[in-house]
């Protein structure tokens, strides 16, 4: 089992990107065969969990109020 920590700076998507940030991160985690990763500075709020479609990763987030 491989465990990692990664400061991703943000998971917020922008209109000028062709791919979601979570898809990019999931692809990189799979590339390095990471089973569990602690992502810091994700800057997402309002969600507690989501899955990246087509990837084997589920993202869990703390419940932080918007704003």
Secondary structure, DSSP 8 states (H G I E B T S, - for coil): --EEEEE-S-----TT-SS-HHHHHHHHHHHTT-SEEEEE-----S-SEEE-TTSS-EEE-------
